[in-house]
Amino acid sequence: MKILVTGGTGYIGSHTVVELQNAGYEVVVIDNFDNSHPSVLLNIEKITGKKVVFENIDIRDKKSLREFVSKNKDINAVIHFAASKAVGESVENPLKYYENNVGGTLNLLEAMQENGIENIVFSSSCTVYGEATPPVNEDAPIMLAQSPYGNTKQICEEVLLDQTNASNLKTVSLRYFNPVGAHDSALIGELPLGIPNNLVPYITQTAIGKREILTVFGNDYNTPDGTCIRDFIHVVDLAKAHIKAVEYLSNKKYKSSYSVFNLGTGKGSSVLEVIQTFEKVTQVKLNYKIGPRRGGDITQIYAGCEKAEKELGWKTERDLENCMKTAWDWEKKLESLLIS
Ligand SMILES: NC(=O)c1ccc[n+]([C@@H]2O[C@H](COP(=O)([O-])OP(=O)(O)OC[C@H]3O[C@@H](n4cnc5c(N)ncnc54)[C@H](O)[C@@H]3O)[C@@H](O)[C@H]2O)c1
């Protein structure tokens, strides 16, 4: 089977390309390197021993995208990662997010329709649930989005549902919880540009000395240790779920179908637990302090994962310790890779 991966040089995309190649899929990748680096292609090849077929295409460029897809009509499924993902930036520059995330998805769906490509796996997010009582299942209500970024995920899910109803499209929307960690080889991982928004890159950057101190945003939440609770899922586990989603789509007997799955571990970990786990696994003492709450943070969320386990035949295999170990190995290796 031939799979098109948009955003395939990004964090989750690159790990998914590795898993697809290892599973014997033929993979074509498009990306515009807006938030990634060309050296990722070489590093994927080092891991899998297979060349990555790649084209530098911006999914906002409708003409180039259409030409590319029409030359690759034999694509069986698309895994659509390409998007902008910085919540704060989306508040400052919402048009960029609507154009890239929503406009780009529309261009992709048009190109797929024109060329008879009928399977898509979409990267959605647990942000669609807002503050819900965990464990959160897929039938939890969708809440008013807290940012333009979150809203683009909700809008894309709606667009995909409408297009599925109107055509032969088969769609899987995957709602990721908090992806962390890196490949065991430490050749690919998350490349945060500027100051990281997420906890784990902030931890590893502080530990290595790129940041002076980590601030924990609030320890007065209604949780056992007072800090926020999230569901941290290893990026390799997450990548593997995309293979299951592609298999699921190809086994679907109906002409069109729309399915949603949570991808998480089903277990919540507090910010302090993550810090303690990092210190235990790496034997590095982290410089951190407790600060005030940060606006927009919810108290706790973790996934109900029964649906993915039952219908996709997927569940996570790695624990928080492995997440911390691989994230740290990646941070240490980052300097020596071509990207430095
Ligand atoms: N990482 C997370 O915490 C998280 C959580 C939930 C959902 N998601 C979603 O998962 C997907 C992948 O996330 P990620 O963490 O790998 O992000 P990432 O930024 O590492 O990867 C996205 C890739 O898409 C590319 N891209 C962006 N705009 C493009 C365009 N117009 N044309 C072509 N390529 C373009 C970027 O260069 C990058 O390589 C995104 O859709 C994101 O919104 C991520």
Ligand as a Chemical Component Dictionary entry (heavy atoms), coordinates in Angstrom:
data_LIG
# 
_chem_comp.id                   LIG 
_chem_comp.type                 NON-POLYMER 
_chem_comp.pdbx_formal_charge   0 
_chem_comp.three_letter_code    LIG 
# 
loop_
_chem_comp_atom.comp_id 
_chem_comp_atom.atom_id 
_chem_comp_atom.alt_atom_id 
_chem_comp_atom.type_symbol 
_chem_comp_atom.charge 
_chem_comp_atom.model_Cartn_x 
_chem_comp_atom.model_Cartn_y 
_chem_comp_atom.model_Cartn_z 
_chem_comp_atom.pdbx_ordinal 
LIG N1  N1  N 0  2.534  17.513 19.258 1  
LIG C1  C1  C 0  1.388  17.661 19.908 2  
LIG O1  O1  O 0  1.389  17.928 21.125 3  
LIG C2  C2  C 0  0.056  17.490 19.210 4  
LIG C3  C3  C 0  -1.098 17.253 19.958 5  
LIG C4  C4  C 0  -2.316 17.109 19.299 6  
LIG C5  C5  C 0  -2.371 17.213 17.910 7  
LIG N2  N2  N 1  -1.236 17.458 17.210 8  
LIG C6  C6  C 0  -1.306 17.583 15.740 9  
LIG O2  O2  O 0  -0.512 16.573 15.151 10 
LIG C7  C7  C 0  0.036  17.039 13.919 11 
LIG C8  C8  C 0  1.533  16.846 13.943 12 
LIG O3  O3  O 0  2.066  17.524 15.074 13 
LIG P1  P1  P 0  3.622  17.563 15.373 14 
LIG O4  O4  O 0  3.771  17.682 16.838 15 
LIG O5  O5  O -1 4.306  16.492 14.647 16 
LIG O6  O6  O 0  3.975  18.985 14.734 17 
LIG P2  P2  P 0  5.238  19.422 13.875 18 
LIG O7  O7  O 0  5.188  20.906 13.770 19 
LIG O8  O8  O 0  6.476  18.805 14.410 20 
LIG O9  O9  O 0  4.918  18.766 12.463 21 
LIG C9  C9  C 0  4.080  19.361 11.511 22 
LIG C10 C10 C 0  4.801  19.313 10.184 23 
LIG O10 O10 O 0  3.954  19.916 9.194  24 
LIG C11 C11 C 0  4.741  20.777 8.398  25 
LIG N3  N3  N 0  3.863  21.800 7.844  26 
LIG C12 C12 C 0  3.225  22.796 8.509  27 
LIG N4  N4  N 0  2.532  23.544 7.631  28 
LIG C13 C13 C 0  2.723  22.999 6.406  29 
LIG C14 C14 C 0  2.275  23.335 5.102  30 
LIG N5  N5  N 0  1.511  24.397 4.861  31 
LIG N6  N6  N 0  2.652  22.557 4.073  32 
LIG C15 C15 C 0  3.457  21.478 4.264  33 
LIG N7  N7  N 0  3.924  21.119 5.485  34 
LIG C16 C16 C 0  3.560  21.882 6.531  35 
LIG C17 C17 C 0  5.809  21.325 9.323  36 
LIG O11 O11 O 0  6.954  21.794 8.636  37 
LIG C18 C18 C 0  6.112  20.109 10.203 38 
LIG O12 O12 O 0  7.136  19.330 9.631  39 
LIG C19 C19 C 0  -0.401 18.493 13.790 40 
LIG O13 O13 O 0  -1.551 18.514 12.986 41 
LIG C20 C20 C 0  -0.742 18.879 15.210 42 
LIG O14 O14 O 0  -1.686 19.911 15.258 43 
LIG C21 C21 C 0  -0.007 17.589 17.821 44 
# 
loop_
_chem_comp_bond.comp_id 
_chem_comp_bond.atom_id_1 
_chem_comp_bond.atom_id_2 
_chem_comp_bond.value_order 
_chem_comp_bond.pdbx_ordinal 
LIG N1  C1  SING 1  
LIG C1  O1  DOUB 2  
LIG C1  C2  SING 3  
LIG C2  C3  SING 4  
LIG C2  C21 DOUB 5  
LIG C3  C4  DOUB 6  
LIG C4  C5  SING 7  
LIG C5  N2  DOUB 8  
LIG N2  C6  SING 9  
LIG N2  C21 SING 10 
LIG C6  O2  SING 11 
LIG C6  C20 SING 12 
LIG O2  C7  SING 13 
LIG C7  C8  SING 14 
LIG C7  C19 SING 15 
LIG C8  O3  SING 16 
LIG O3  P1  SING 17 
LIG P1  O4  DOUB 18 
LIG P1  O5  SING 19 
LIG P1  O6  SING 20 
LIG O6  P2  SING 21 
LIG P2  O7  DOUB 22 
LIG P2  O8  SING 23 
LIG P2  O9  SING 24 
LIG O9  C9  SING 25 
LIG C9  C10 SING 26 
LIG C10 O10 SING 27 
LIG C10 C18 SING 28 
LIG O10 C11 SING 29 
LIG C11 N3  SING 30 
LIG C11 C17 SING 31 
LIG N3  C12 SING 32 
LIG N3  C16 SING 33 
LIG C12 N4  DOUB 34 
LIG N4  C13 SING 35 
LIG C13 C14 SING 36 
LIG C13 C16 DOUB 37 
LIG C14 N5  SING 38 
LIG C14 N6  DOUB 39 
LIG N6  C15 SING 40 
LIG C15 N7  DOUB 41 
LIG N7  C16 SING 42 
LIG C17 O11 SING 43 
LIG C17 C18 SING 44 
LIG C18 O12 SING 45 
LIG C19 O13 SING 46 
LIG C19 C20 SING 47 
LIG C20 O14 SING 48 
# 
